[in-house]
Amino acid sequence: MSATTMQFKHVSYLWDDAKAAELAGDEVALFIYRSNLLGADLRLTNYGGGNTSVKIMDKDPLTGNDTEVMWIKGSGGDIGTLKKSGCAALYMDRLRSLENVYRGLEFEDEMVELFNHCIFDLASKAPSIDTPLHGFLPFAHIDHLHPDAAIAIAAAKDGKKITDELFNGEVGWVEWQRPGFDLGLKLRACLEEAAAKGITLRGIMLGSHGLFTWGDTSYDSYINTLEVIEKCADYLEANYGKTRPVFGGAKIESLPAEDRQKQAAKLAPVLRGFCSSYRTMVGHFTDDERVLEFINSNDLDKLAPLGTSCPDHFLRTKISPLVLTLAPDEDLSDVAALKEKLLPGFVAYRELYTDYYETCKHSNSPAMRDPNPVVILYPGVGMFTFSKDKTTARLASEYYINAVNVMKGAEAVSEYTSLPRQEAFNIEYWLLEEAKLQRMPKPKALSGRVALITGSAGGIGKAIARRFAEEGAVVVLNDINEERLAGAKEEFVKKFGKDAVATTLLNVTDAQSILSAMDAAALAFGGVDIIVNNAGISISKPIEAHTIEDWDKLYDILVKGQFLVTQAGVAVMRKQGFGGDVINIVSKNALVSGPNNAGYGSAKAAQLHLSRLNAAELGGDKIRVNTVNPDAVIADSNIWAGGWAEGRAKAYGITVEELPAYYAKRTLLNEAILPDDIANACFAFVGGLLGKSTGNVLNVDGGVAMAFVR
């Protein structure tokens, strides 16, 4: 690393000279390297925010002549994870010539289609709306970021004056305008006006929006970007608390950390229910110190309604948050009373959003979207965010923290200003944004669903969790074995990403352990709406060898465990108020009598009838309870531990090695049953096609006539 690392306090210097040397001579590779470094620091820009570019000379494949080409992050990409395949490459002469056909602000959107006529690399991603902003600046390397420190100044009432004084005129200023072709021309004009005054700019601040910086080389651009942002951050830090306490000082105190988590876990499913009136949402909770400083402050009531300033922020957080009027230590145990108390706030928010839409809409605006809040602030406790999936909910949280940082900085040096509502609407309901939304893949069958499968660190349980995750669900993996659970988490994170999975230790015979697992689900995802009672044990002994301990163990894990987990899961589902699914993994032994099986078989029969009883009771809550009856699932199953295989082999007069073939041969289909077969059956119940089925039994046993239910 270079000694340059020592000069930065507020940003991360990540440039590795050795790594850069490996890329020397490949300007596109260096541009991508620089982009990844900038995107790795959330203080510089959020996931999906900002844009970077490089201009190079390349051979025109049609003429063989040298031509100038700009490589730029493509539409919808992220600079932190950018690869060459995620870039757009355009002929610069063609892009600049579009100025000849530009018809003015009223015709901005038609220019986006014309970008396609400028494509150099036919494998390019679609060019983003930022393309002309980079194209009309003459620099080889350009960074457009949304750093908190810069936006704090850009969103300050005196932002232009502060920028000019802070950088001695070397950073220009362009007033807020929606990104597009005209803004690209204004950036060029800003540069030319400065040059006419003999000023060489090192960057341009976009009012309420972000920062443009540049350099002759990728490294020069990187350093220039860091230095400008560092100077902004230094200035803000020097002014925190200088004229008044940050955010006007604390109005209330936070609960202790453990109590915050408990309150959040109790409340999250209720909030999830309200936020899911339009479509089922997944939640995220944080009690980050930056959030607490804001939501506990005297200025909360003034600043929160203003909303965010940067378009990238409010596109993901909505125009403003919902602030709860609950006391931090409010008694949340009476769910009906809690819902009654919260309902007016949600009704008011939906009405406010509807009025915002109706007041600002244009004749061609897309239909109004979900009017529920994305960001919910609970003073003294923390922040909840809800969206279509966990990743989007988490990103909304990160973006709102950025907005908090912006408000903090702007208030320290001047006065925070948000975008006018009409400007915000024009971004949120921009036809180009709507087109981007329409291009998004259709949701998977279990998108927005939260599934907790007991005993899901291996065997049938893990297969079910994997199947659900493949179909879009987020899953709460659990087990009594910590090492086994850690291995399952690593596997799932690698395959599905960190946002798709949460883990918790769970002993199904321990009521407190179960409640803790439900709390973990609520904190991770906002609640739970699919419970699969899969955890099990098997003991096969003749009646004279069966002990009381054997009996109690079977009934504790299989019957009491199913009851306790269902009871706790139903309580969460009732808080949410939009129904759910309980699937009980029972057994063909619940229906078929066999030797050496008194304890296990009778416990399975109890599980089956308990399923029917629960289905009869919970239908009014739109909670479906169904049963899957496997048989002889040998692969990767714990059921064969503890002597079960030996017991069953002895009962049938065969060896353990002969069991798989024996079980397959006795079925009507002559098939061995695998964990994935059980997972598929579970998905059949929750995947959408059997939404009106409850109290059913689905045998997955290859066909055992004695186990036919009717």
VOKE-579986 format. One line per 5 residues: number of its first residue (from 1); their letters; for each residue x, y, z of C-alpha. Coordinates in steps of 0.001 Angstrom, whole numbers. Layout:
% residues N
NUM = a = X,Y,Z ~ ...;
//
This chain:
% residues 710
1 = msatt = 0,0,0 ~ 1070,3560,-652 ~ 1827,6069,2089 ~ -1218,7925,770 ~ -3322,5758,3092;
6 = mqfkh = -2223,7929,6000 ~ -3955,11088,4801 ~ -7523,9755,4816 ~ -9694,9610,7920 ~ -13264,9560,6599;
11 = vsylw = -12859,7359,3521 ~ -11017,4113,2849 ~ -7910,4175,669 ~ -7958,716,-923 ~ -5716,1092,-3972;
16 = ddaka = -3174,-1721,-4228 ~ -214,-720,-6393 ~ 708,-4357,-7075 ~ -2809,-5210,-8210 ~ -2973,-2099,-10380;
21 = aelag = 389,-2976,-11912 ~ -1042,-6299,-13072 ~ -3720,-4344,-14983 ~ -1344,-1767,-16451 ~ -2061,-1051,-20101;
26 = deval = -5698,-2118,-19862 ~ -7581,1085,-19090 ~ -10959,-649,-19001 ~ -9691,-3163,-16439 ~ -8268,-307,-14338;
31 = fiyrs = -11587,1550,-14584 ~ -13423,-1530,-13300 ~ -10837,-1973,-10536 ~ -11318,1659,-9473 ~ -15088,1264,-9589;
36 = nllga = -15004,-1801,-7353 ~ -12846,15,-4787 ~ -15169,3006,-4696 ~ -18236,796,-4407 ~ -16704,-1122,-1500;
41 = dlrlt = -17004,1906,804 ~ -20647,2666,1670 ~ -19607,6147,2788 ~ -18905,6875,-879 ~ -21966,5396,-2487;
46 = nyggg = -24616,2770,-1835 ~ -25291,-467,-3653 ~ -26470,414,-7151 ~ -25735,4113,-6672 ~ -23430,6308,-8688;
51 = ntsvk = -21642,5676,-11957 ~ -18090,5530,-13285 ~ -16597,5692,-16751 ~ -13446,5668,-18868 ~ -12788,6952,-22394;
56 = imdkd = -10247,5101,-24528 ~ -9135,4869,-28131 ~ -10076,1625,-29851 ~ -10292,173,-33348 ~ -13617,617,-35084;
61 = pltgn = -14537,-2956,-36139 ~ -16098,-1643,-39357 ~ -13405,755,-40574 ~ -10317,-320,-38689 ~ -9706,3330,-37793;
66 = dtevm = -9031,4562,-34277 ~ -12134,5871,-32567 ~ -12919,7186,-29095 ~ -15034,4823,-26982 ~ -16557,5375,-23549;
71 = wikgs = -17019,2449,-21180 ~ -19560,3187,-18453 ~ -21516,1241,-15860 ~ -24660,-77,-17520 ~ -28219,555,-16389;
76 = ggdig = -29135,-1065,-13074 ~ -25603,-2148,-12203 ~ -23509,-1654,-9085 ~ -19980,-248,-9176 ~ -18919,-2319,-6185;
81 = tlkks = -19525,-5565,-8074 ~ -19093,-4231,-11612 ~ -17574,-6448,-14283 ~ -16877,-5697,-17912 ~ -20036,-7577,-18847;
86 = gcaal = -22023,-5064,-16790 ~ -20779,-2055,-18771 ~ -22018,-204,-21812 ~ -19498,828,-24471 ~ -20418,3696,-26808;
91 = ymdrl = -18906,5569,-29744 ~ -18135,9038,-28401 ~ -18558,10819,-31741 ~ -22047,9367,-32122 ~ -22997,10155,-28538;
96 = rslen = -21899,13775,-28881 ~ -23692,14092,-32218 ~ -26995,13420,-30454 ~ -26870,17071,-29419 ~ -27849,17844,-33027;
101 = vyrgl = -31192,16068,-32631 ~ -31927,16952,-28995 ~ -35274,18770,-28850 ~ -35157,20053,-25261 ~ -36266,19144,-21756;
106 = efede = -39767,18075,-22771 ~ -38267,15362,-24973 ~ -35587,14076,-22596 ~ -36798,10487,-22466 ~ -36608,9928,-26211;
111 = mvelf = -32823,10359,-26013 ~ -32441,7137,-24047 ~ -33585,5097,-27040 ~ -31098,6963,-29208 ~ -28214,5835,-26977;
116 = nhcif = -28635,2432,-28615 ~ -27470,3926,-31922 ~ -24164,4751,-30238 ~ -23316,1218,-29054 ~ -19748,150,-29807;
121 = dlask = -19658,-3222,-28059 ~ -22669,-5282,-29145 ~ -22507,-7249,-25878 ~ -23109,-4030,-23948 ~ -25607,-3638,-21176;
126 = apsid = -28259,-988,-21738 ~ -26708,2484,-21278 ~ -27927,4288,-18161 ~ -29560,7687,-17915 ~ -26209,9013,-16609;
131 = tplhg = -24499,8337,-19952 ~ -24609,11922,-21298 ~ -23458,13291,-17915 ~ -20160,11466,-18483 ~ -20162,11887,-22241;
136 = flpfa = -20157,15693,-22316 ~ -17293,15995,-19843 ~ -13934,15700,-21651 ~ -12057,13730,-19004 ~ -10676,10228,-19526;
141 = hidhl = -11782,8937,-16107 ~ -14919,10137,-14291 ~ -16518,9167,-10980 ~ -20094,10116,-10155 ~ -20874,9127,-6560;
146 = hpdaa = -23387,9813,-3801 ~ -21154,10330,-752 ~ -22933,11276,2464 ~ -20468,14062,3179 ~ -20864,15639,-262;
151 = iaiaa = -24642,15302,-374 ~ -24864,16902,3071 ~ -23366,20021,1533 ~ -25312,19608,-1704 ~ -28565,19396,294;
156 = akdgk = -27750,22339,2568 ~ -29613,25612,2095 ~ -26255,27378,1567 ~ -24711,24456,-334 ~ -23464,26451,-3328;
161 = kitde = -21776,29062,-1153 ~ -20217,26431,1111 ~ -18893,24479,-1879 ~ -17347,27558,-3453 ~ -15656,28678,-226;
166 = lfnge = -14534,25208,826 ~ -12813,24433,-2471 ~ -11801,27967,-3459 ~ -13920,27728,-6604 ~ -12299,24487,-7799;
171 = vgwve = -15510,22480,-7417 ~ -18360,23783,-9541 ~ -22065,23758,-8772 ~ -25041,22708,-10893 ~ -28501,23145,-9405;
176 = wqrpg = -30784,20157,-8949 ~ -32105,18682,-12150 ~ -33281,15239,-13010 ~ -30499,13217,-14691 ~ -30670,13240,-18463;
181 = fdlgl = -29300,14773,-21637 ~ -29828,18373,-20589 ~ -28005,17840,-17306 ~ -25043,16520,-19291 ~ -25013,19767,-21277;
186 = klrac = -25195,21781,-18044 ~ -22180,19941,-16622 ~ -20208,20832,-19760 ~ -21371,24454,-19508 ~ -20284,24603,-15858;
191 = leeaa = -16819,23432,-16856 ~ -16608,25918,-19729 ~ -17762,28843,-17568 ~ -15063,28080,-15024 ~ -12431,27801,-17752;
196 = akgit = -13490,31186,-19136 ~ -12680,32606,-15687 ~ -9317,30865,-15673 ~ -10444,28243,-13124 ~ -9577,24584,-13536;
201 = lrgim = -12274,22520,-11868 ~ -11531,19251,-10095 ~ -15187,18370,-9677 ~ -18808,19490,-9822 ~ -21376,19305,-7040;
206 = lgshg = -24930,18487,-8115 ~ -27472,20238,-5871 ~ -29263,17728,-3576 ~ -27839,14895,-5627 ~ -24161,14002,-5567;
211 = lftwg = -20668,14631,-6862 ~ -18707,14431,-10119 ~ -14910,14112,-9985 ~ -12324,13069,-12551 ~ -8699,12507,-13503;
216 = dtsyd = -6344,11789,-16394 ~ -5669,8262,-15143 ~ -7742,5813,-13143 ~ -5526,6402,-10106 ~ -5701,10192,-10481;
221 = syint = -9490,10016,-10584 ~ -9578,7724,-7556 ~ -7348,9993,-5461 ~ -9158,13146,-6563 ~ -12494,11579,-5591;
226 = levie = -11239,10544,-2162 ~ -9626,13933,-1513 ~ -12771,15900,-2381 ~ -14975,13689,-217 ~ -12444,13738,2628;
231 = kcady = -12436,17538,2587 ~ -16228,17625,2750 ~ -16219,15174,5675 ~ -13532,17121,7533 ~ -15587,20289,7181;
236 = leany = -18707,18614,8535 ~ -16864,17045,11452 ~ -15427,20410,12454 ~ -18958,21814,12621 ~ -20806,19049,14498;
241 = gktrp = -22119,20543,17718 ~ -20401,23869,17024 ~ -23491,26085,17092 ~ -26063,23661,18519 ~ -26201,20002,19596;
246 = vfgga = -26400,17412,16815 ~ -30054,17108,15773 ~ -30934,19534,18553 ~ -29812,17087,21222 ~ -31485,14006,22659;
251 = kiesl = -35192,14129,23499 ~ -35408,10580,24833 ~ -32980,7824,25775 ~ -32705,4469,24038 ~ -33672,1277,25778;
256 = paedr = -30728,-996,26645 ~ -29619,-3075,23653 ~ -31207,-6319,24849 ~ -34525,-4590,25527 ~ -34464,-2930,22095;
261 = qkqaa = -34136,-6341,20475 ~ -37017,-7731,22548 ~ -39319,-4820,21692 ~ -38405,-5032,18016 ~ -39076,-8778,17897;
266 = klapv = -42508,-8300,19477 ~ -43450,-5455,17163 ~ -41981,-6542,13818 ~ -44721,-9063,12856 ~ -47461,-6504,13560;
271 = lrgfc = -45691,-3909,11398 ~ -45121,-6530,8713 ~ -48828,-7227,8654 ~ -49694,-3563,8131 ~ -47004,-3129,5469;
276 = ssyrt = -48206,-6239,3612 ~ -51723,-4976,2845 ~ -50677,-4526,-803 ~ -48218,-7405,-1192 ~ -46345,-9609,1271;
281 = mvghf = -43232,-7861,2510 ~ -40014,-8978,4177 ~ -38546,-6898,6977 ~ -35211,-5712,8312 ~ -34394,-4161,11683;
286 = tdder = -31455,-2090,12847 ~ -30658,-217,16026 ~ -27479,1293,14576 ~ -26159,4137,16740 ~ -26533,6608,13867;
291 = vlefi = -30216,5739,13635 ~ -30723,6026,17387 ~ -29050,9434,17499 ~ -31563,10672,14918 ~ -34771,9035,16108;
296 = nsndl = -34158,9994,19753 ~ -33513,13627,18897 ~ -35436,16856,19277 ~ -35192,17426,15520 ~ -36872,14161,14515;
301 = dklap = -40319,15715,14176 ~ -38914,18511,12015 ~ -36618,16503,9747 ~ -38354,13141,9238 ~ -41360,14557,7311;
306 = lgtsc = -39039,16410,4934 ~ -37877,13140,3447 ~ -34618,12470,1638 ~ -32870,14583,-974 ~ -30796,12283,-3157;
311 = pdhfl = -32928,10447,-5761 ~ -31105,7188,-5082 ~ -32195,7466,-1451 ~ -35904,8117,-1801 ~ -36368,5687,-4691;
316 = rtkis = -35651,2978,-2123 ~ -37051,4551,1045 ~ -40142,6382,-253 ~ -40470,10095,161 ~ -40634,10014,3979;
321 = plvlt = -40752,7514,6876 ~ -43539,6644,9305 ~ -42650,7636,12865 ~ -44337,5541,15556 ~ -45841,7244,18598;
326 = lapde = -45188,4292,20916 ~ -43151,4757,24070 ~ -39848,2846,23939 ~ -40948,602,26830 ~ -44559,327,25637;
331 = dlsdv = -46359,-2851,26709 ~ -46776,-4731,23414 ~ -48351,-7890,24818 ~ -51979,-7060,23916 ~ -51849,-7556,20149;
336 = aalke = -55408,-6390,19459 ~ -54884,-3174,21424 ~ -51510,-2644,19737 ~ -52999,-2971,16259 ~ -55787,-569,17190;
341 = kllpg = -53215,1956,18386 ~ -51026,1646,15282 ~ -53782,1566,12650 ~ -54465,5346,12527 ~ -50803,6040,11787;
346 = fvayr = -50796,3631,8841 ~ -54114,4969,7548 ~ -52768,8521,7736 ~ -49556,7518,5946 ~ -51468,5806,3132;
351 = elytd = -53692,8864,2765 ~ -50657,11155,2733 ~ -48995,9066,40 ~ -52207,8934,-2006 ~ -52521,12726,-1785;
356 = yyetc = -48874,13066,-2856 ~ -49608,10893,-5887 ~ -52860,12591,-6829 ~ -51391,16083,-6432 ~ -48242,15433,-8435;
361 = khsns = -49293,12917,-11098 ~ -49191,13650,-14800 ~ -51573,12466,-17479 ~ -49214,9640,-18432 ~ -47977,8712,-14947;
366 = pamrd = -47931,5015,-14031 ~ -50614,3819,-11624 ~ -50009,4544,-7941 ~ -47804,1959,-6275 ~ -48012,470,-2799;
371 = pnpvv = -48929,3346,-432 ~ -47483,1681,2683 ~ -44307,2997,4316 ~ -40928,1416,3611 ~ -39142,2995,6590;
376 = ilypg = -40654,2909,10092 ~ -38909,4685,12961 ~ -39469,3653,16575 ~ -37829,6244,18874 ~ -35769,4629,21603;
381 = vgmft = -35737,1275,19800 ~ -34632,1435,16162 ~ -35633,1379,12503 ~ -37684,-1168,10555 ~ -37694,-1348,6768;
386 = fskdk = -40024,-3473,4656 ~ -39803,-4384,992 ~ -40459,-7158,-1506 ~ -37404,-9148,-381 ~ -34755,-9086,2297;
391 = ttarl = -32070,-7538,113 ~ -34264,-4612,-881 ~ -35375,-4117,2721 ~ -31764,-4126,3926 ~ -30711,-1707,1200;
396 = aseyy = -33577,621,2128 ~ -32196,623,5666 ~ -28699,1435,4436 ~ -30010,4215,2209 ~ -31986,5770,5038;
401 = inavn = -28889,5718,7236 ~ -27174,7624,4424 ~ -30051,10079,4452 ~ -29643,10481,8214 ~ -25952,11225,7681;
406 = vmkga = -26881,13821,5065 ~ -29392,15536,7357 ~ -26872,15527,10202 ~ -24203,17169,8067 ~ -26503,19699,6405;
411 = eavse = -27944,20780,9750 ~ -24455,21170,11200 ~ -23299,23635,8535 ~ -26557,25235,7383 ~ -30113,23986,7065;
416 = ytslp = -31202,20718,5484 ~ -33406,20980,2384 ~ -35164,18119,663 ~ -36372,17963,-2904 ~ -39702,19622,-3669;
421 = rqeaf = -42473,17021,-3734 ~ -43101,17467,-7438 ~ -39448,16876,-8280 ~ -39443,13806,-6065 ~ -42564,12495,-7781;
426 = nieyw = -41074,13081,-11207 ~ -38209,10800,-10226 ~ -40261,8155,-8432 ~ -42824,7858,-11233 ~ -40448,8597,-14103;
431 = lleea = -41497,6539,-17102 ~ -37918,5339,-17489 ~ -37939,4118,-13886 ~ -41261,2416,-14535 ~ -39801,726,-17620;
436 = klqrm = -36913,-511,-15472 ~ -39395,-1944,-12956 ~ -41327,-3662,-15719 ~ -38114,-5332,-16917 ~ -37535,-6885,-13508;
441 = pkpka = -37967,-10679,-13398 ~ -41328,-11884,-12175 ~ -41349,-12819,-8488 ~ -40750,-16477,-7707 ~ -43512,-18526,-6126;
446 = lsgrv = -42290,-17987,-2553 ~ -40944,-14449,-2888 ~ -41824,-12468,206 ~ -42381,-15586,2315 ~ -40469,-16434,5488;
451 = alitg = -40031,-20127,6293 ~ -38829,-21744,9502 ~ -38150,-25466,9110 ~ -37223,-27266,12318 ~ -34141,-29473,12141;
456 = saggi = -33054,-27832,8900 ~ -29287,-28172,9222 ~ -29366,-31535,7466 ~ -31400,-34297,5882 ~ -35046,-33706,4984;
461 = gkaia = -35142,-30347,6754 ~ -32232,-28937,4791 ~ -33702,-30234,1540 ~ -36980,-28445,2308 ~ -35167,-25227,3201;
466 = rrfae = -33110,-25441,22 ~ -36221,-25989,-2131 ~ -37986,-23050,-521 ~ -34949,-20785,-973 ~ -34740,-21788,-4631;
471 = egavv = -38344,-20635,-4974 ~ -37614,-17218,-3462 ~ -38346,-17696,242 ~ -36053,-16523,3003 ~ -35356,-19329,5452;
476 = vlndi = -34583,-19601,9150 ~ -32227,-22559,9477 ~ -32080,-24129,12927 ~ -30784,-27156,14769 ~ -29701,-28250,18231;
481 = neerl = -26189,-28911,16894 ~ -24264,-25642,16557 ~ -21505,-27061,14365 ~ -23966,-28711,11996 ~ -25942,-25454,11821;
486 = agake = -22846,-23406,10991 ~ -22063,-25750,8108 ~ -25583,-25447,6721 ~ -25456,-21649,6946 ~ -22175,-21535,5048;
491 = efvkk = -23674,-23717,2331 ~ -26821,-21594,2010 ~ -25011,-18244,2048 ~ -22704,-19480,-704 ~ -25612,-20622,-2852;
496 = fgkda = -28319,-18048,-2089 ~ -26522,-15045,-563 ~ -26434,-13643,2957 ~ -29896,-12110,2758 ~ -31668,-15403,2073;
501 = vattl = -30856,-17113,5352 ~ -30832,-16580,9106 ~ -29883,-19152,11714 ~ -30817,-19903,15304 ~ -30260,-22747,17715;
506 = lnvtd = -33572,-24475,18402 ~ -34577,-27257,20760 ~ -38180,-28164,19933 ~ -38773,-29548,23421 ~ -37876,-26230,25059;
511 = aqsil = -40606,-23571,24923 ~ -38174,-20727,25591 ~ -35843,-21930,22856 ~ -38770,-21910,20442 ~ -39823,-18386,21420;
516 = samda = -36236,-17224,20960 ~ -36216,-18759,17476 ~ -39424,-16911,16579 ~ -37846,-13696,17839 ~ -34818,-14394,15650;
521 = aalaf = -37123,-14801,12638 ~ -38908,-11546,13495 ~ -35653,-9611,13830 ~ -34167,-11099,10666 ~ -37179,-10996,8362;
526 = ggvdi = -40100,-9377,10176 ~ -41919,-12571,11141 ~ -42686,-16003,9773 ~ -45449,-17411,7585 ~ -44377,-20969,6800;
531 = ivnna = -43661,-23386,9642 ~ -42445,-26872,8810 ~ -42346,-29234,11780 ~ -39625,-31578,10597 ~ -37360,-32190,13612;
536 = gisis = -37618,-35806,14642 ~ -36151,-38879,16229 ~ -36771,-42601,15787 ~ -36570,-45512,18201 ~ -37463,-49023,17074;
541 = kpiea = -37747,-51613,19856 ~ -40056,-54465,20804 ~ -42498,-53485,23542 ~ -40627,-55334,26285 ~ -37422,-53415,25475;
546 = htied = -39054,-49990,25284 ~ -38188,-47779,28258 ~ -40060,-44849,29762 ~ -37150,-42680,28704 ~ -37579,-43878,25097;
551 = wdkly = -41285,-43119,25250 ~ -40849,-39649,26730 ~ -38134,-38749,24258 ~ -40285,-39723,21294 ~ -43351,-37863,22526;
556 = dilvk = -41365,-34818,23661 ~ -39638,-34296,20317 ~ -42344,-35461,17920 ~ -45633,-34542,19575 ~ -44870,-31854,22134;
561 = gqflv = -42293,-30333,19776 ~ -44824,-30095,16959 ~ -47386,-28592,19343 ~ -45035,-25993,20855 ~ -43531,-24871,17550;
566 = tqagv = -46976,-24619,15954 ~ -48304,-22692,18945 ~ -45449,-20162,18792 ~ -45585,-19887,14998 ~ -49342,-19316,14996;
571 = avmrk = -48928,-16489,17513 ~ -46578,-14731,15068 ~ -48897,-15380,12113 ~ -51845,-13931,14018 ~ -49828,-10807,14725;
576 = qgfgg = -49216,-10449,10992 ~ -52842,-11125,10176 ~ -52488,-12513,6666 ~ -52558,-16254,7276 ~ -49807,-18755,6721;
581 = dvini = -48888,-22407,6407 ~ -47998,-25157,8841 ~ -46648,-28366,7336 ~ -46026,-31340,9564 ~ -43594,-34009,8440;
586 = vskna = -45177,-37124,9931 ~ -44760,-40659,8556 ~ -46507,-43533,6884 ~ -46149,-45135,10321 ~ -48935,-42852,11521;
591 = lvsgp = -51282,-45039,9465 ~ -49564,-48404,9191 ~ -49094,-50817,12081 ~ -45829,-52683,12212 ~ -43695,-54647,14662;
596 = nnagy = -41265,-53081,17149 ~ -42814,-49628,16675 ~ -45178,-48870,19563 ~ -43567,-45601,20691 ~ -42609,-44142,17315;
601 = gsaka = -45746,-45229,15466 ~ -48131,-43984,18158 ~ -46282,-40646,18408 ~ -46562,-40279,14636 ~ -50284,-41034,14849;
606 = aqlhl = -50577,-38313,17492 ~ -48751,-35901,15198 ~ -51160,-36708,12378 ~ -54286,-36176,14432 ~ -52826,-33017,16007;
611 = srlna = -52411,-31744,12445 ~ -56100,-32324,11754 ~ -57099,-30671,15023 ~ -54967,-27616,14258 ~ -56358,-27385,10726;
616 = aelgg = -59888,-27371,12113 ~ -59047,-24641,14626 ~ -56913,-22302,12505 ~ -58916,-22044,9299 ~ -60550,-18831,10480;
621 = dkirv = -57088,-17250,10634 ~ -56368,-18364,7055 ~ -53648,-20606,8458 ~ -53477,-23871,6534 ~ -52228,-27015,8250;
626 = ntvnp = -51219,-29957,6092 ~ -49239,-33154,6501 ~ -46578,-34885,4442 ~ -46106,-38572,5187 ~ -42689,-39853,4066;
631 = davia = -41430,-43398,4350 ~ -37914,-44761,4432 ~ -35984,-41613,3593 ~ -32520,-42998,4134 ~ -30225,-40519,2374;
636 = dsniw = -28629,-37907,4656 ~ -31184,-38514,7390 ~ -30623,-38544,11142 ~ -33506,-40960,11520 ~ -31148,-43857,10880;
641 = aggwa = -28933,-42994,13802 ~ -29408,-44396,17266 ~ -30157,-47961,16275 ~ -33254,-47363,14163 ~ -31806,-49016,11065;
646 = egrak = -30732,-52045,13076 ~ -34158,-52250,14734 ~ -36081,-52094,11469 ~ -33754,-54590,9779 ~ -34247,-57004,12667;
651 = aygit = -38030,-56557,12484 ~ -38012,-57467,8790 ~ -35450,-60248,9116 ~ -32898,-58630,6808 ~ -29532,-56897,7141;
656 = veelp = -29093,-53132,7444 ~ -27414,-53081,4026 ~ -30537,-54606,2490 ~ -32903,-51973,3918 ~ -32866,-49461,1001;
661 = ayyak = -33687,-52118,-1581 ~ -36248,-53671,753 ~ -38079,-50384,1260 ~ -38084,-49584,-2463 ~ -39259,-53049,-3447;
666 = rtlln = -42239,-53020,-1112 ~ -43664,-49837,-2723 ~ -46127,-49849,-5591 ~ -43774,-47728,-7669 ~ -40636,-49626,-6639;
671 = eailp = -38924,-46316,-5861 ~ -36528,-45162,-3146 ~ -37617,-41942,-1418 ~ -35149,-39050,-1199 ~ -35130,-35837,887;
676 = ddian = -35809,-33825,-2262 ~ -39038,-35791,-2788 ~ -40283,-34608,598 ~ -39160,-31055,-184 ~ -41149,-31112,-3419;
681 = acfaf = -44250,-32229,-1553 ~ -43874,-29387,925 ~ -43519,-26905,-1914 ~ -46677,-28292,-3513 ~ -48593,-27203,-412;
686 = vggll = -47160,-23673,-196 ~ -46331,-22831,-3816 ~ -49666,-21228,-4614 ~ -51686,-23930,-6341 ~ -53094,-25447,-3131;
691 = gkstg = -53902,-22233,-1315 ~ -57398,-23480,-495 ~ -56311,-26841,887 ~ -55992,-27561,4585 ~ -56210,-30687,6721;
696 = nvlnv = -54762,-32782,3911 ~ -52309,-35661,3990 ~ -49860,-36158,1137 ~ -48115,-39526,1131 ~ -44603,-39538,-321;
701 = dggva = -43746,-43188,157 ~ -43540,-44655,-3342 ~ -46995,-46133,-2816 ~ -47730,-48150,321 ~ -51284,-49439,24;
706 = mafvr = -51725,-49863,3772 ~ -50957,-46131,4196 ~ -53724,-44958,1870 ~ -55760,-42407,3798 ~ -59054,-43322,2204;
//
